């Protein structure tokens, strides 16, 4: 596809440029790559191939950036999304490395943010959080580091305290049974659940006595 650039036409509403060689449309490029081209410039087959390969990586990069814009993602999640979108392994690897170098992909930071979010909004056991992170391709080392500061008893208590308002009005034994089942679904073990229920039940009794 070697030839002389005879026209460079911007695509309407997009940051892409159509490249014409010897009077005919040849290929399109992201603007970031097309700015280095000029009319009258001769492109060899190797140069065309290099430009198109770079454009492929750029399109994959933009797709990845769009994906991580909504919330933090693990490396594995980004790889999987790009693979499903049809990106080839070479382009995916190049984009992943660029995003890592820019600090936009970091499984350690992702894991810590995931744990922090869970503890603040929907507390659950370390075992369940570890399972969630493993499903997202996070390494055991990153998971362990992220969970290191988690207090299992505190997490169980806060999960129980969040659930308690929905169980007010039930008989004490029924309330305890439902709390126990709820915390078990959150992955807490029997002893941790019993301590959490005892703590929240004590708070209920204190409120009744006031």
MDTraj code that builds the backbone (N, CA, C; nanometers):
import mdtraj as md
import numpy as np

residues = "UNK UNK UNK UNK UNK UNK UNK UNK UNK UNK UNK UNK UNK UNK UNK UNK UNK UNK UNK UNK UNK UNK UNK UNK UNK UNK UNK UNK UNK UNK UNK UNK UNK UNK UNK UNK UNK UNK UNK UNK UNK UNK UNK UNK UNK UNK UNK UNK UNK UNK UNK UNK UNK UNK UNK UNK UNK UNK UNK UNK UNK UNK UNK UNK UNK UNK UNK UNK UNK UNK UNK UNK UNK UNK UNK UNK UNK UNK UNK UNK UNK UNK UNK UNK UNK UNK UNK UNK UNK UNK UNK UNK UNK UNK UNK UNK UNK UNK UNK UNK UNK UNK UNK UNK UNK UNK UNK UNK UNK UNK UNK UNK UNK UNK UNK UNK UNK UNK UNK UNK UNK UNK UNK UNK UNK UNK UNK UNK UNK UNK UNK UNK UNK UNK UNK UNK UNK UNK UNK UNK UNK UNK UNK UNK UNK UNK UNK UNK UNK UNK UNK UNK UNK UNK UNK UNK UNK UNK UNK UNK UNK UNK UNK UNK UNK UNK UNK UNK UNK UNK UNK UNK UNK UNK UNK UNK UNK UNK UNK UNK UNK UNK UNK UNK UNK UNK UNK UNK UNK UNK UNK UNK UNK UNK UNK UNK UNK UNK UNK UNK UNK UNK UNK UNK UNK UNK UNK UNK UNK UNK".split()
xyz = np.array([
    [0.0826, -0.1210, 0.0000],
    [0.0000, 0.0000, 0.0000],
    [0.0861, 0.1262, 0.0000],
    [0.2072, 0.1155, -0.0428],
    [0.2949, 0.2324, -0.0479],
    [0.2381, 0.3351, -0.1446],
    [0.2716, 0.4615, -0.1226],
    [0.2249, 0.5663, -0.2125],
    [0.2513, 0.7042, -0.1564],
    [0.2102, 0.8042, -0.2328],
    [0.2275, 0.9439, -0.1929],
    [0.0960, 0.9957, -0.1352],
    [0.1046, 1.0642, -0.0236],
    [-0.0149, 1.1219, 0.0387],
    [-0.0657, 1.2352, -0.0490],
    [-0.1889, 1.2201, -0.0970],
    [-0.2471, 1.3241, -0.1828],
    [-0.3571, 1.4026, -0.1121],
    [-0.4069, 1.3509, -0.0006],
    [-0.5083, 1.4247, 0.0754],
    [-0.5149, 1.3708, 0.2170],
    [-0.5466, 1.4602, 0.3108],
    [-0.5694, 1.4260, 0.4512],
    [-0.6999, 1.4934, 0.4917],
    [-0.8038, 1.4140, 0.5140],
    [-0.9358, 1.4701, 0.5407],
    [-0.9856, 1.4272, 0.6788],
    [-1.0167, 1.5270, 0.7616],
    [-1.0668, 1.4987, 0.8965],
    [-1.2071, 1.4404, 0.8889],
    [-1.2325, 1.3373, 0.9675],
    [-1.3662, 1.2804, 0.9743],
    [-1.4541, 1.3709, 1.0593],
    [-1.5732, 1.4015, 1.0119],
    [-1.6613, 1.4931, 1.0817],
    [-1.7020, 1.4391, 1.2190],
    [-1.6810, 1.5202, 1.3204],
    [-1.7206, 1.4833, 1.4560],
    [-1.6307, 1.3831, 1.5234],
    [-1.5194, 1.3459, 1.4605],
    [-1.4284, 1.2482, 1.5207],
    [-1.2849, 1.2990, 1.5113],
    [-1.2042, 1.2546, 1.6063],
    [-1.0630, 1.2916, 1.6023],
    [-0.9856, 1.1882, 1.5204],
    [-1.0315, 1.1725, 1.3957],
    [-0.9678, 1.0792, 1.3037],
    [-0.9511, 1.1459, 1.1679],
    [-0.8540, 1.0978, 1.0937],
    [-0.8218, 1.1562, 0.9635],
    [-0.8159, 1.0457, 0.8589],
    [-0.8802, 1.0687, 0.7462],
    [-0.8720, 0.9768, 0.6332],
    [-0.7482, 1.0108, 0.5502],
    [-0.6712, 0.9093, 0.5224],
    [-0.5474, 0.9282, 0.4463],
    [-0.5667, 0.8754, 0.3041],
    [-0.5336, 0.9587, 0.2058],
    [-0.5450, 0.9202, 0.0657],
    [-0.4057, 0.9069, 0.0066],
    [-0.3805, 0.7951, -0.0587],
    [-0.2543, 0.7710, -0.1269],
    [-0.2791, 0.7622, -0.2770],
    [-0.2027, 0.8418, -0.3488],
    [-0.2137, 0.8419, -0.4953],
    [-0.3565, 0.8632, -0.5420],
    [-0.4285, 0.9536, -0.4710],
    [-0.5624, 0.9918, -0.5114],
    [-0.6734, 0.9026, -0.4638],
    [-0.6427, 0.7966, -0.3902],
    [-0.7458, 0.7049, -0.3429],
    [-0.7384, 0.6884, -0.1910],
    [-0.8582, 0.6681, -0.1314],
    [-0.8605, 0.6455, 0.0135],
    [-0.7811, 0.5197, 0.0460],
    [-0.6927, 0.5321, 0.1458],
    [-0.6083, 0.4181, 0.1827],
    [-0.6424, 0.3643, 0.3209],
    [-0.6516, 0.4536, 0.4197],
    [-0.6821, 0.4109, 0.5568],
    [-0.7115, 0.5353, 0.6396],
    [-0.7583, 0.5136, 0.7611],
    [-0.7819, 0.6262, 0.8528],
    [-0.6927, 0.6097, 0.9753],
    [-0.6642, 0.7228, 1.0380],
    [-0.5775, 0.7239, 1.1552],
    [-0.6356, 0.8146, 1.2627],
    [-0.5999, 0.7847, 1.3883],
    [-0.6309, 0.8784, 1.4956],
    [-0.5525, 1.0068, 1.4711],
    [-0.6122, 1.1188, 1.5066],
    [-0.5494, 1.2495, 1.4830],
    [-0.4096, 1.2565, 1.5433],
    [-0.3908, 1.1916, 1.6586],
    [-0.2624, 1.1972, 1.7276],
    [-0.1494, 1.1421, 1.6419],
    [-0.1815, 1.0498, 1.5521],
    [-0.0805, 0.9949, 1.4620],
    [-0.0777, 1.0683, 1.3280],
    [-0.1932, 1.1165, 1.2850],
    [-0.2020, 1.1819, 1.1551],
    [-0.1361, 1.3190, 1.1522],
    [-0.1193, 1.3832, 1.2664],
    [-0.0622, 1.5190, 1.2676],
    [0.0804, 1.5211, 1.2137],
    [0.1463, 1.4069, 1.2111],
    [0.2844, 1.4021, 1.1634],
    [0.2920, 1.3825, 1.0120],
    [0.1794, 1.3633, 0.9490],
    [0.1778, 1.3406, 0.8050],
    [0.1554, 1.4710, 0.7289],
    [0.1944, 1.4736, 0.6048],
    [0.1721, 1.5923, 0.5205],
    [0.1540, 1.5494, 0.3757],
    [0.0794, 1.6295, 0.3044],
    [0.0535, 1.6015, 0.1635],
    [0.1861, 1.6070, 0.0866],
    [0.2032, 1.5093, -0.0008],
    [0.3264, 1.4986, -0.0786],
    [0.4270, 1.4033, -0.0171],
    [0.4005, 1.3628, 0.1052],
    [0.4913, 1.2696, 0.1729],
    [0.4725, 1.1290, 0.1167],
    [0.5830, 1.0610, 0.0909],
    [0.5761, 0.9230, 0.0424],
    [0.5845, 0.8274, 0.1615],
    [0.4946, 0.7301, 0.1616],
    [0.4931, 0.6286, 0.2661],
    [0.5270, 0.4931, 0.2060],
    [0.6210, 0.4247, 0.2677],
    [0.6555, 0.2898, 0.2238],
    [0.5563, 0.1908, 0.2832],
    [0.5619, 0.0672, 0.2355],
    [0.4752, -0.0370, 0.2912],
    [0.4985, -0.0530, 0.4414],
    [0.6238, -0.0490, 0.4832],
    [0.6563, -0.0641, 0.6253],
    [0.6027, 0.0524, 0.7065],
    [0.6112, 0.1730, 0.6512],
    [0.5609, 0.2908, 0.7230],
    [0.4092, 0.2863, 0.7362],
    [0.3421, 0.2434, 0.6320],
    [0.1966, 0.2295, 0.6385],
    [0.1579, 0.1254, 0.7432],
    [0.2293, 0.0135, 0.7415],
    [0.2009, -0.0929, 0.8387],
    [0.2235, -0.0440, 0.9808],
    [0.3292, 0.0332, 1.0025],
    [0.3589, 0.0849, 1.1357],
    [0.2520, 0.1839, 1.1814],
    [0.2069, 0.2694, 1.0898],
    [0.1025, 0.3663, 1.1235],
    [-0.0276, 0.2953, 1.1595],
    [-0.0624, 0.1936, 1.0831],
    [-0.1868, 0.1227, 1.1099],
    [-0.1780, 0.0425, 1.2400],
    [-0.0613, -0.0121, 1.2685],
    [-0.0440, -0.0846, 1.3942],
    [-0.0563, 0.0109, 1.5128],
    [0.0052, 0.1292, 1.4996],
    [-0.0037, 0.2290, 1.6069],
    [-0.1470, 0.2759, 1.6254],
    [-0.2205, 0.2878, 1.5151],
    [-0.3604, 0.3297, 1.5232],
    [-0.4445, 0.2232, 1.5920],
    [-0.4147, 0.0979, 1.5643],
    [-0.4868, -0.0111, 1.6306],
    [-0.4690, -0.0033, 1.7817],
    [-0.3453, 0.0196, 1.8246],
    [-0.3174, 0.0324, 1.9682],
    [-0.3913, 0.1525, 2.0257],
    [-0.3946, 0.2625, 1.9508],
    [-0.4633, 0.3830, 1.9988],
    [-0.6128, 0.3581, 2.0162],
    [-0.6739, 0.2881, 1.9223],
    [-0.8166, 0.2585, 1.9349],
    [-0.8437, 0.1684, 2.0552],
    [-0.7562, 0.0730, 2.0771],
    [-0.7700, -0.0152, 2.1935],
    [-0.7523, 0.0659, 2.3224],
    [-0.6564, 0.1582, 2.3209],
    [-0.6319, 0.2424, 2.4391],
    [-0.7553, 0.3257, 2.4723],
    [-0.8174, 0.3845, 2.3716],
    [-0.9360, 0.4668, 2.3949],
    [-1.0515, 0.3825, 2.4486],
    [-1.0630, 0.2603, 2.3979],
    [-1.1676, 0.1706, 2.4480],
    [-1.1419, 0.1363, 2.5953],
    [-1.0153, 0.1140, 2.6283],
    [-0.9795, 0.0821, 2.7668],
    [-1.0072, 0.2005, 2.8581],
    [-0.9725, 0.3206, 2.8127],
    [-0.9959, 0.4410, 2.8936],
    [-1.1447, 0.4622, 2.9183],
    [-1.2253, 0.4352, 2.8175],
    [-1.3700, 0.4472, 2.8337],
    [-1.4199, 0.3476, 2.9374],
    [-1.3636, 0.2276, 2.9372],
    [-1.4059, 0.1225, 3.0298],
    [-1.3703, 0.1565, 3.1744],
    [-1.2512, 0.2129, 3.1959],
    [-1.2092, 0.2420, 3.3331],
    [-1.2597, 0.3770, 3.3826],
    [-1.3288, 0.4507, 3.2953],
    [-1.3792, 0.5822, 3.3363],
    [-1.4925, 0.5713, 3.4363],
    [-1.5684, 0.4601, 3.4320],
    [-1.6857, 0.4457, 3.5177],
    [-1.6487, 0.4118, 3.6618],
    [-1.5480, 0.3270, 3.6784],
    [-1.5000, 0.2911, 3.8122],
    [-1.3639, 0.2233, 3.7966],
    [-1.2871, 0.2131, 3.9043],
    [-1.1578, 0.1433, 3.8944],
    [-1.1777, -0.0008, 3.8484],
    [-1.0828, -0.0496, 3.7699],
    [-1.0900, -0.1870, 3.7194],
    [-0.9584, -0.2580, 3.7472],
    [-0.9650, -0.3882, 3.7576],
    [-0.8431, -0.4675, 3.7691],
    [-0.7828, -0.4861, 3.6302],
    [-0.6560, -0.5244, 3.6272],
    [-0.5900, -0.5511, 3.4992],
    [-0.6660, -0.6596, 3.4225],
    [-0.7039, -0.7650, 3.4924],
    [-0.7744, -0.8759, 3.4288],
    [-0.9067, -0.8311, 3.3680],
    [-0.9797, -0.7441, 3.4370],
    [-1.1078, -0.6957, 3.3841],
    [-1.0876, -0.6203, 3.2536],
    [-0.9848, -0.5371, 3.2486],
    [-0.9575, -0.4603, 3.1264],
    [-0.9158, -0.5544, 3.0136],
    [-0.8292, -0.6487, 3.0450],
    [-0.7867, -0.7454, 2.9435],
    [-0.9064, -0.8213, 2.8868],
    [-0.9941, -0.8651, 2.9745],
    [-1.1106, -0.9422, 2.9308],
    [-1.2019, -0.8582, 2.8428],
    [-1.2270, -0.7322, 2.8835],
    [-1.3148, -0.6452, 2.8048],
    [-1.2562, -0.6193, 2.6656],
    [-1.1266, -0.5931, 2.6598],
    [-1.0633, -0.5659, 2.5305],
    [-1.0642, -0.6905, 2.4415],
    [-1.0431, -0.8061, 2.5042],
    [-1.0449, -0.9314, 2.4285],
    [-1.1830, -0.9539, 2.3692],
    [-1.2859, -0.9291, 2.4487],
    [-1.4224, -0.9469, 2.4005],
    [-1.4549, -0.8496, 2.2875],
    [-1.3896, -0.7332, 2.2897],
    [-1.4127, -0.6328, 2.1857],
    [-1.3380, -0.6665, 2.0568],
    [-1.2587, -0.7745, 2.0598],
    [-1.1902, -0.8178, 1.9393],
    [-1.0480, -0.7694, 1.9247],
    [-0.9933, -0.7047, 2.0270],
    [-0.8554, -0.6569, 2.0195],
    [-0.7586, -0.7752, 2.0214],
    [-0.6475, -0.7616, 1.9500],
    [-0.5504, -0.8709, 1.9480],
    [-0.4585, -0.8633, 2.0697],
    [-0.3927, -0.9735, 2.0986],
    [-0.3112, -0.9837, 2.2200],
    [-0.1967, -0.8824, 2.2241],
    [-0.1378, -0.8560, 2.1081],
    [-0.0249, -0.7613, 2.1043],
    [-0.0713, -0.6219, 2.1425],
    [-0.1831, -0.5783, 2.0853],
    [-0.2357, -0.4452, 2.1163],
    [-0.2789, -0.4360, 2.2622],
    [-0.3428, -0.5418, 2.3120],
    [-0.3869, -0.5426, 2.4512],
    [-0.2676, -0.5300, 2.5454],
    [-0.1638, -0.6074, 2.5200],
    [-0.0448, -0.6029, 2.6055],
    [0.0178, -0.4638, 2.6042],
    [0.0233, -0.4016, 2.4864],
    [0.0825, -0.2682, 2.4756],
    [0.0008, -0.1655, 2.5540],
    [-0.1310, -0.1748, 2.5428],
    [-0.2185, -0.0799, 2.6123],
    [-0.2118, -0.0998, 2.7637],
    [-0.2121, -0.2241, 2.8069],
    [-0.2047, -0.2530, 2.9503],
    [-0.0777, -0.1930, 3.0099],
    [0.0346, -0.2098, 2.9419],
    [0.1608, -0.1556, 2.9918],
    [0.1580, -0.0043, 2.9968],
    [0.0974, 0.0588, 2.8970],
    [0.0889, 0.2051, 2.8953],
    [0.0008, 0.2557, 3.0096],
    [-0.1101, 0.1874, 3.0335],
    [-0.1995, 0.2291, 3.1410],
    [-0.1359, 0.2079, 3.2784],
    [-0.0601, 0.0996, 3.2918],
    [0.0125, 0.0763, 3.4171],
    [0.1158, 0.1861, 3.4399],
    [0.1912, 0.2187, 3.3359],
    [0.2952, 0.3207, 3.3474],
    [0.2362, 0.4566, 3.3828],
    [0.1142, 0.4817, 3.3372],
    [0.0477, 0.6095, 3.3660],
    [-0.0232, 0.6091, 3.5009],
    [-0.0197, 0.4945, 3.5701],
    [-0.0852, 0.4841, 3.7000],
    [-0.2351, 0.4676, 3.6924],
    [-0.2858, 0.4337, 3.5739],
    [-0.4294, 0.4188, 3.5551],
    [-0.4770, 0.2760, 3.5777],
    [-0.3837, 0.1834, 3.5813],
    [-0.4140, 0.0434, 3.6128],
    [-0.3155, -0.0027, 3.7185],
    [-0.3679, -0.0445, 3.8324],
    [-0.2825, -0.0860, 3.9438],
    [-0.3644, -0.1785, 4.0323],
    [-0.3359, -0.3066, 4.0279],
    [-0.4160, -0.4028, 4.1035],
    [-0.4057, -0.3834, 4.2542],
    [-0.2918, -0.3338, 4.3011],
    [-0.2783, -0.3078, 4.4445],
    [-0.3732, -0.1953, 4.4863],
    [-0.3713, -0.0855, 4.4108],
    [-0.4606, 0.0274, 4.4411],
    [-0.6062, -0.0123, 4.4204],
    [-0.6317, -0.0898, 4.3162],
    [-0.7685, -0.1359, 4.2898],
    [-0.8212, -0.2177, 4.4073],
    [-0.7390, -0.3092, 4.4578],
    [-0.7806, -0.3960, 4.5686],
    [-0.8095, -0.3152, 4.6942],
    [-0.7227, -0.2196, 4.7236],
    [-0.7431, -0.1370, 4.8438],
    [-0.8692, -0.0518, 4.8308],
    [-0.8942, 0.0010, 4.7121],
    [-1.0150, 0.0805, 4.6900],
    [-1.1397, -0.0070, 4.7015],
    [-1.1308, -0.1295, 4.6518],
    [-1.2439, -0.2230, 4.6604],
    [-1.2758, -0.2546, 4.8060],
    [-1.1722, -0.2844, 4.8837],
    [-1.1920, -0.3157, 5.0255],
    [-1.2494, -0.1959, 5.0993],
    [-1.1949, -0.0776, 5.0733],
    [-1.2438, 0.0436, 5.1395],
    [-1.3906, 0.0684, 5.1078],
    [-1.4284, 0.0502, 4.9822],
    [-1.5675, 0.0695, 4.9420],
    [-1.6593, -0.0300, 5.0114],
    [-1.6168, -0.1550, 5.0151],
    [-1.6983, -0.2572, 5.0801],
    [-1.7153, -0.2270, 5.2296],
    [-1.6080, -0.1900, 5.2952],
    [-1.6153, -0.1650, 5.4390],
    [-1.7010, -0.0434, 5.4723],
    [-1.7016, 0.0551, 5.3839],
    [-1.7791, 0.1766, 5.4084],
    [-1.9266, 0.1596, 5.3765],
    [-1.9582, 0.0855, 5.2719],
    [-2.0958, 0.0808, 5.2248],
    [-2.1668, -0.0523, 5.2488],
    [-2.0985, -0.1626, 5.2230],
    [-2.1619, -0.2941, 5.2385],
    [-2.0632, -0.3904, 5.3042],
    [-2.0435, -0.3788, 5.4345],
    [-1.9448, -0.4622, 5.5041],
    [-1.9704, -0.6105, 5.4845],
    [-1.8626, -0.6842, 5.4700],
    [-1.8704, -0.8294, 5.4565],
    [-1.7393, -0.8889, 5.5044],
    [-1.7322, -1.0184, 5.5089],
    [-1.6136, -1.0845, 5.5632],
    [-1.4947, -1.0709, 5.4697],
    [-1.3769, -1.0871, 5.5284],
    [-1.2551, -1.0851, 5.4468],
    [-1.2574, -1.1992, 5.3466],
    [-1.3128, -1.3118, 5.3869],
    [-1.3194, -1.4271, 5.2968],
    [-1.4018, -1.3952, 5.1727],
    [-1.5158, -1.3263, 5.1916],
    [-1.6004, -1.2944, 5.0774],
    [-1.5359, -1.1885, 4.9880],
    [-1.4714, -1.0896, 5.0498],
    [-1.4048, -0.9868, 4.9704],
    [-1.2907, -1.0491, 4.8897],
    [-1.2168, -1.1401, 4.9522],
    [-1.1085, -1.2081, 4.8812],
    [-1.1634, -1.2843, 4.7607],
    [-1.2779, -1.3476, 4.7780],
    [-1.3418, -1.4199, 4.6674],
    [-1.3797, -1.3235, 4.5557],
    [-1.4344, -1.2077, 4.5912],
    [-1.4718, -1.1080, 4.4909],
    [-1.3500, -1.0616, 4.4118],
    [-1.2406, -1.0375, 4.4814],
    [-1.1195, -0.9899, 4.4145],
    [-1.0561, -1.0986, 4.3276],
    [-1.0588, -1.2224, 4.3767],
    [-1.0051, -1.3319, 4.2944],
    [-1.0827, -1.3450, 4.1640],
    [-1.2134, -1.3239, 4.1699],
    [-1.2960, -1.3299, 4.0488],
    [-1.2557, -1.2224, 3.9494],
    [-1.1921, -1.1183, 3.9969],
    [-1.1486, -1.0095, 3.9093],
    [-1.0003, -1.0203, 3.8741],
    [-0.9453, -1.1376, 3.8977],
    [-0.8098, -1.1651, 3.8538],
    [-0.6992, -1.1067, 3.9387],
    [-0.7309, -1.0611, 4.0582],
    [-0.6293, -1.0004, 4.1449],
    [-0.5453, -1.1100, 4.2110],
    [-0.4171, -1.0859, 4.2219],
    [-0.3265, -1.1860, 4.2787],
    [-0.3489, -1.2025, 4.4286],
    [-0.3084, -1.3168, 4.4798],
    [-0.3216, -1.3446, 4.6237],
    [-0.2438, -1.2441, 4.7067],
    [-0.1281, -1.2028, 4.6575],
    [-0.0450, -1.1071, 4.7318],
    [-0.1149, -0.9728, 4.7438],
    [-0.1745, -0.9242, 4.6358],
    [-0.2449, -0.7960, 4.6400],
    [-0.3688, -0.8047, 4.7280],
    [-0.4366, -0.9183, 4.7242],
    [-0.5552, -0.9369, 4.8084],
    [-0.5159, -0.9346, 4.9559],
    [-0.4114, -1.0083, 4.9891],
    [-0.3671, -1.0149, 5.1290],
    [-0.3266, -0.8774, 5.1799],
    [-0.2573, -0.8019, 5.0979],
    [-0.2138, -0.6684, 5.1391],
    [-0.3329, -0.5757, 5.1613],
    [-0.4336, -0.5861, 5.0747],
    [-0.5507, -0.4997, 5.0854],
    [-0.6353, -0.5318, 5.2084],
    [-0.6357, -0.6590, 5.2487],
    [-0.7192, -0.7024, 5.3614],
    [-0.6475, -0.6973, 5.4957],
    [-0.5212, -0.6620, 5.4924],
    [-0.4383, -0.6687, 5.6130],
    [-0.4945, -0.5869, 5.7288],
    [-0.5514, -0.4710, 5.6996],
    [-0.5986, -0.3818, 5.8054],
    [-0.7462, -0.4016, 5.8411],
    [-0.8128, -0.4939, 5.7756],
    [-0.9563, -0.5131, 5.7995],
    [-0.9801, -0.5816, 5.9338],
    [-1.0696, -0.5235, 6.0129],
    [-1.1097, -0.5812, 6.1412],
    [-1.2384, -0.6596, 6.1176],
    [-1.2301, -0.7909, 6.1224],
    [-1.3442, -0.8765, 6.0917],
    [-1.4601, -0.8546, 6.1887],
    [-1.4296, -0.8381, 6.3172],
    [-1.5360, -0.8168, 6.4157],
    [-1.6079, -0.6843, 6.3898],
    [-1.5309, -0.5817, 6.3586],
    [-1.5915, -0.4510, 6.3306],
    [-1.6773, -0.4574, 6.2049],
    [-1.6290, -0.5279, 6.1029],
    [-1.7053, -0.5408, 5.9785],
    [-1.8375, -0.6132, 6.0048],
    [-1.8321, -0.7195, 6.0834],
    [-1.9535, -0.7949, 6.1137],
    [-2.0515, -0.7105, 6.1943],
    [-2.0011, -0.6359, 6.2906],
    [-2.0890, -0.5501, 6.3710],
    [-2.1581, -0.4456, 6.2842],
    [-2.0803, -0.3811, 6.1967],
    [-2.1392, -0.2765, 6.1134],
    [-2.2383, -0.3347, 6.0125],
    [-2.2107, -0.4547, 5.9626],
    [-2.3065, -0.5202, 5.8730],
    [-2.4367, -0.5498, 5.9471],
    [-2.4244, -0.5976, 6.0709],
    [-2.5428, -0.6266, 6.1518],
    [-2.6190, -0.4989, 6.1851],
    [-2.5463, -0.3937, 6.2188],
    [-2.6093, -0.2662, 6.2537],
    [-2.6844, -0.2077, 6.1341],
    [-2.6301, -0.2267, 6.0142],
    [-2.6984, -0.1792, 5.8944],
    [-2.8281, -0.2564, 5.8701],
    [-2.8247, -0.3850, 5.9009],
    [-2.9412, -0.4704, 5.8769],
    [-3.0489, -0.4552, 5.9837],
    [-3.0079, -0.4199, 6.1018],
    [-3.0978, -0.4179, 6.2174],
    [-3.2259, -0.3372, 6.1967],
    [-3.2208, -0.2163, 6.1396],
    [-3.3454, -0.1390, 6.1247],
    [-3.4547, -0.2130, 6.0480],
    [-3.4179, -0.2999, 5.9547],
    [-3.5167, -0.3736, 5.8769],
    [-3.5796, -0.4875, 5.9571],
    [-3.5210, -0.5164, 6.0722],
    [-3.5702, -0.6274, 6.1532],
    [-3.6369, -0.5811, 6.2820],
    [-3.6447, -0.4506, 6.3006],
    [-3.7096, -0.3972, 6.4199],
    [-3.8566, -0.4381, 6.4212],
    [-3.9074, -0.4705, 6.5342],
    [-4.0468, -0.5141, 6.5456],
    [-4.0610, -0.6644, 6.5518],
    [-3.9543, -0.7358, 6.5149],
    [-3.9578, -0.8825, 6.5264],
    [-3.9299, -0.9241, 6.6707],
    [-3.9742, -1.0419, 6.7054],
    [-3.9418, -1.0964, 6.8366],
    [-3.7907, -1.1169, 6.8444],
    [-3.7317, -1.1035, 6.9637],
    [-3.5855, -1.1132, 6.9774],
    [-3.5254, -1.2376, 6.9131],
    [-3.5852, -1.3532, 6.9329],
    [-3.5287, -1.4755, 6.8778],
    [-3.5356, -1.4767, 6.7249],
    [-3.6467, -1.4274, 6.6716],
    [-3.6606, -1.4218, 6.5266],
    [-3.5620, -1.3215, 6.4673],
    [-3.5462, -1.2084, 6.5355],
    [-3.4504, -1.1068, 6.4893],
    [-3.3082, -1.1639, 6.4897],
    [-3.2749, -1.2351, 6.5941],
    [-3.1416, -1.2938, 6.6024],
    [-3.1216, -1.3981, 6.4934],
    [-3.2236, -1.4783, 6.4678],
    [-3.2113, -1.5815, 6.3650],
    [-3.1874, -1.5198, 6.2271],
    [-3.2617, -1.4132, 6.1989],
    [-3.2466, -1.3482, 6.0677],
    [-3.1123, -1.2764, 6.0568],
    [-3.0675, -1.2171, 6.1652],
    [-2.9363, -1.1520, 6.1632],
    [-2.8260, -1.2540, 6.1405],
    [-2.8392, -1.3681, 6.2059],
    [-2.7388, -1.4734, 6.1919],
    [-2.7314, -1.5210, 6.0457],
    [-2.8470, -1.5424, 5.9849],
    [-2.8507, -1.5880, 5.8462],
    [-2.7927, -1.4821, 5.7527],
    [-2.8242, -1.3565, 5.7814],
    [-2.7747, -1.2462, 5.6976],
    [-2.6229, -1.2383, 5.7035],
    [-2.5670, -1.2452, 5.8226],
    [-2.4215, -1.2360, 5.8381],
    [-2.3512, -1.3586, 5.7807],
    [-2.4158, -1.4732, 5.7897],
    [-2.3572, -1.5935, 5.7308],
    [-2.3461, -1.5774, 5.5795],
    [-2.4462, -1.5152, 5.5199],
    [-2.4417, -1.4916, 5.3746],
    [-2.3309, -1.3937, 5.3377],
    [-2.2909, -1.3109, 5.4340],
    [-2.1814, -1.2169, 5.4113],
    [-2.0453, -1.2833, 5.4322],
    [-2.0459, -1.4112, 5.4686],
    [-1.9215, -1.4857, 5.4786],
    [-1.8570, -1.4914, 5.6156],
    [-1.9234, -1.4390, 5.7174],
    [-1.8640, -1.4408, 5.8515],
    [-1.8810, -1.5777, 5.9164],
    [-1.7837, -1.6147, 6.0016],
    [-1.7925, -1.7437, 6.0692],
    [-1.8836, -1.7334, 6.1926],
    [-1.9116, -1.8490, 6.2494],
    [-2.0108, -1.8565, 6.3581],
    [-1.9720, -1.7694, 6.4769],
    [-1.8477, -1.7786, 6.5219],
    [-1.8054, -1.7042, 6.6402],
    [-1.8137, -1.5534, 6.6173],
    [-1.7719, -1.5083, 6.4990],
    [-1.7769, -1.3654, 6.4666],
    [-1.9214, -1.3175, 6.4623],
    [-2.0079, -1.3994, 6.4057],
    [-2.1498, -1.3641, 6.3980],
    [-2.2099, -1.3508, 6.5374],
    [-2.1786, -1.4456, 6.6245],
    [-2.2340, -1.4411, 6.7598],
    [-2.1899, -1.3153, 6.8336],
    [-2.0636, -1.2777, 6.8182],
    [-2.0145, -1.1561, 6.8850],
    [-2.0840, -1.0323, 6.8291],
    [-2.1025, -1.0277, 6.6975],
    [-2.1667, -0.9114, 6.6358],
    [-2.3120, -0.8991, 6.6799],
    [-2.3824, -1.0116, 6.6843],
    [-2.5229, -1.0079, 6.7246],
    [-2.5356, -0.9667, 6.8703],
    [-2.4481, -1.0186, 6.9538],
    [-2.4508, -0.9808, 7.0946],
    [-2.4294, -0.8307, 7.1102],
    [-2.3405, -0.7758, 7.0285],
    [-2.3111, -0.6329, 7.0364],
    [-2.4300, -0.5486, 6.9921],
    [-2.4940, -0.5864, 6.8805],
    [-2.6070, -0.5059, 6.8333],
    [-2.7289, -0.5264, 6.9228],
    [-2.7455, -0.6458, 6.9759],
    [-2.8574, -0.6689, 7.0672],
    [-2.8408, -0.5877, 7.1949],
    [-2.7189, -0.5722, 7.2386],
    [-2.6923, -0.4889, 7.3569],
    [-2.7316, -0.3450, 7.3289],
    [-2.7037, -0.2997, 7.2087],
    [-2.7391, -0.1624, 7.1743],
    [-2.8908, -0.1455, 7.1702],
    [-2.9632, -0.2488, 7.1228],
    [-3.1106, -0.2442, 7.1226],
    [-3.1623, -0.2353, 7.2639],
    [-3.1062, -0.3164, 7.3545],
    [-3.1508, -0.3155, 7.4925],
    [-3.1248, -0.1817, 7.5589],
    [-3.0110, -0.1206, 7.5250],
    [-2.9810, 0.0111, 7.5827],
    [-3.0816, 0.1152, 7.5340],
    [-3.1185, 0.1048, 7.4057],
    [-3.2170, 0.2006, 7.3524],
    [-3.3527, 0.1835, 7.4180],
    [-3.3893, 0.0582, 7.4472],
    [-3.5191, 0.0310, 7.5117],
    [-3.5197, 0.0866, 7.6544],
    [-3.4065, 0.0774, 7.7223],
    [-3.3984, 0.1219, 7.8610],
    [-3.3968, 0.2746, 7.8755],
    [-3.3710, 0.3442, 7.7696],
    [-3.3637, 0.4921, 7.7807],
    [-3.4997, 0.5537, 7.7977],
])
top = md.Topology()
chain = top.add_chain()
for i, resn in enumerate(residues, 1):
    res = top.add_residue(resn, chain, resSeq=i)
    for name in ("N", "CA", "C"):
        top.add_atom(name, md.element.get_by_symbol(name[0]), res)
traj = md.Trajectory(xyz[None], top)
